[in-house]
């Protein structure tokens, strides 16, 4: 998802210009993205289980897992940045 990468990029830019309050307010948005990715990963995983071997798309699961990791890393970075600015 390009949206995740854009939001992660926005988070990196946010660190330089934003106040602690801005950062803290952005964390719930990232957590919502994480929850959506988890739901999407679960759904895709269930779909993959039902498919024939030739129809499975493990790359899709890999992509979702990587995006989930990116979001989690961004959340941790935001929390650390907010803590640093206290």
Rosetta blueprint (number, residue, H / E / L):
1 X L
2 X H
3 X H
4 X H
5 X H
6 X H
7 X H
8 X H
9 X H
10 X H
11 X H
12 X H
13 X H
14 X H
15 X H
16 X H
17 X H
18 X L
19 X L
20 X H
21 X H
22 X H
23 X H
24 X H
25 X H
26 X H
27 X H
28 X H
29 X H
30 X H
31 X H
32 X H
33 X H
34 X H
35 X H
36 X H
37 X H
38 X H
39 X H
40 X H
41 X H
42 X H
43 X H
44 X H
45 X H
46 X H
47 X H
48 X H
49 X H
50 X H
51 X L
52 X L
53 X H
54 X H
55 X H
56 X L
57 X L
58 X H
59 X H
60 X H
61 X H
62 X H
63 X H
64 X H
65 X H
66 X H
67 X H
68 X H
69 X H
70 X H
71 X H
72 X H
73 X H
74 X H
75 X H
76 X H
77 X H
78 X H
79 X H
80 X H
81 X H
82 X H
83 X H
84 X H
85 X L
86 X L
